[in-house]
Amino acid sequence: MIEELKDELYLYNFLRQLFLKEPTKELITDIAKIDMRAEIDDEINHGLKLMIDAANNNLHMLDKWIEELALEYARLFIGPKNPPAVPYASFYLSESRSLMTDETIDVRKRYLEAGMAVKNLYSIPDDHISIELEFIYYLTQKIIELFEQGQREDASRLFEIRSDFLSKHMALWLPFFADRILDSTQEDFYKGAALILRGVINP
């Protein structure tokens, strides 16, 4: 189980960076260096392959491509208005398609109960995709640490919180968010990110 969690830790670390802001030159060059040896037999590997190929195909015009990715990030997730892939859970989970609903407050409570202080509190709503991914990353990291320190009971408690958040919250909206990205972009970089996200939530 711990080895699986370590693999997932890598993926959640990757995903939280992808959805927090437009990619940096460092992130793109790191992606281009990934040695893809796994078979393309699931959405995670398919998505990763798309991103690696996109990065390598655009290394010769990296500055220009990074500008294009920044524009695409803004178009998909920010707007000016009505972005095609709204990155907030409350949009998908509220009947009115509203932001900053009770769902947002509930998510904040879960963070606090698990001991995570949100760095961007009040500047980004707590149910933004990147903050929720940060939460799963934080929990996964803590579970591994506690387990390796022999604190099995504390590790189990956090594992339950993590499982509950994934199955009863994130799984209810992230597949729709990922589908909106796939339906709204021609950019393989973001198609790949959406496939990885969907594969992580629905393994």
ZIKA-V366084 format. One record per residue. PHI is phi in radians with two decimals (* if undefined). Layout:
phi = [PHI PHI]
This chain:
phi = [* -1.12 -1.12 -1.10 -1.11 -1.16 -1.11 -1.18 -1.01 -1.05 -1.14 -1.19 -1.10 -1.11 -1.15 -1.13 -1.23 -1.12 -1.75 -1.33 -2.79 -1.10 -1.21 -1.58 -1.07 -1.09 -1.10 -1.09 -1.18 -1.15 -1.11 -1.08 -1.49 -1.10 -1.60 -1.54 -1.95 -1.20 -1.20 -1.49 -2.08 -2.65 -1.17 -1.10 -1.18 -1.09 -1.11 -1.08 -1.09 -1.03 -1.20 -1.10 -1.11 -1.09 -1.10 -1.16 -1.23 -2.00 -1.08 -1.25 -2.36 -1.05 -1.07 -1.13 -1.18 -1.09 -1.12 -1.12 -1.15 -1.12 -1.14 -1.20 -1.03 -1.09 -1.10 -1.25 -2.01 -2.03 2.01 -1.33 -2.57 0.87 -1.09 -1.16 -2.18 -1.09 -1.61 -2.09 -1.02 -1.04 -1.08 -1.54 -1.74 -1.74 -1.09 -1.54 1.02 -1.62 -1.81 0.96 -1.76 -1.01 -1.03 -1.10 -1.15 -1.09 -1.09 -1.05 -1.05 -1.11 -1.05 -1.12 -1.08 -1.54 1.58 -1.71 -1.58 -1.41 -1.08 -1.70 -0.94 1.34 -1.70 -2.19 -0.96 -1.09 -1.69 -1.16 -0.89 -1.21 -1.26 -1.14 -1.16 -1.06 -1.11 -1.15 -1.06 -1.04 -1.09 -1.07 -1.08 -1.15 -1.06 -1.07 -1.05 -1.12 -1.10 -1.25 -1.56 1.42 -1.60 -1.11 -1.14 -1.14 -1.08 -1.13 -1.08 -1.21 -1.12 -1.14 -1.06 -1.10 -1.07 -1.13 -1.17 -1.16 -1.44 -1.79 -2.27 -1.11 -1.16 -1.44 -2.29 -1.10 -1.03 -1.21 -1.08 -1.08 -1.10 -1.12 -1.10 -1.07 -1.40 -2.04 -2.30 -1.80 -1.48 -1.05 -1.02 -1.43 -1.07 -1.09 -1.06 -1.14 -1.15 -1.08 -1.04 -1.16 -1.21 -1.23 -1.35 -2.11 -1.15]
